[in-house]
Amino acid sequence: METVNIHQATTDLSRLLSRVALGEEIIIANQGIPIAKLVPFRTSSNRRSSLGQDRGKFIVPEDFNDPLPTEILAAFEGNEE
């Protein structure tokens, strides 16, 4: 991964973007301190969707929204007995 300074990035932006489009990542730095990273843009059609991957692996219990037991509630509030 190459690091370029801001001046170099503004001067060579088209060339840097061409490299990024091919998959390279480039760091832009200000006085040697990294401030941004140019990375390839990928649309959601190129990514594997993660929604629904765990469907059926976890079942929400019937008592999910019930109030907590008093001893657990006391521990959350710092009133452990």
C-alpha positions in Angstrom: 0.0 0.0 0.0 1.6 3.3 -1.1 1.4 6.5 0.9 1.3 9.8 -0.9 1.2 13.4 0.4 -1.7 15.7 -0.2 0.1 17.7 -2.9 1.0 14.5 -4.8 -2.6 13.3 -4.4 -4.1 16.4 -5.9 -1.5 16.6 -8.7 -1.9 12.9 -9.7 -5.5 12.2 -8.7 -6.5 10.7 -12.0 -3.5 8.4 -12.0 -4.1 7.3 -8.4 -7.8 6.7 -9.1 -6.9 4.5 -12.0 -4.7 2.4 -9.7 -7.5 2.2 -7.1 -10.0 1.1 -9.7 -7.7 -1.9 -10.4 -7.9 -2.9 -6.7 -5.0 -1.0 -5.1 -5.4 1.0 -1.9 -3.6 4.3 -1.4 -3.0 6.3 1.8 -3.1 10.1 1.7 -1.0 11.7 4.4 -0.5 15.2 5.7 3.1 15.8 6.9 3.6 12.0 7.2 0.3 11.5 9.2 -2.2 9.3 7.4 -5.5 11.2 7.0 -7.4 9.2 4.3 -7.4 6.0 2.3 -8.4 5.6 -1.3 -10.1 2.2 -1.7 -12.0 0.7 -4.6 -15.8 1.3 -4.5 -17.8 -1.9 -4.6 -21.5 -1.8 -5.1 -23.8 -4.0 -3.0 -24.2 -6.4 -6.0 -20.5 -7.2 -5.7 -20.7 -8.0 -2.0 -22.3 -11.0 -0.5 -25.3 -9.9 1.5 -25.1 -10.6 5.2 -28.7 -10.0 5.9 -30.5 -13.2 7.0 -27.4 -15.4 7.3 -28.3 -16.4 10.8 -32.0 -17.0 10.2 -33.2 -19.9 12.2 -30.0 -20.1 14.4 -31.5 -18.0 17.2 -35.0 -17.9 18.5 -36.2 -15.0 20.6 -37.6 -16.3 23.8 -41.2 -15.5 24.7 -40.1 -13.6 27.8 -37.6 -11.4 25.9 -39.4 -8.2 26.8 -40.3 -9.1 30.3 -38.8 -7.0 33.2 -35.4 -8.2 34.4 -35.3 -10.1 37.7 -34.7 -7.8 40.7 -31.2 -9.2 41.4 -30.0 -8.6 37.8 -31.6 -5.2 37.7 -29.9 -4.3 41.0 -26.5 -5.4 39.6 -27.0 -3.1 36.5 -27.9 -0.2 38.7 -24.9 -0.8 41.0 -27.1 -1.8 44.0 -25.8 -5.3 44.4 -26.8 -6.8 47.8 
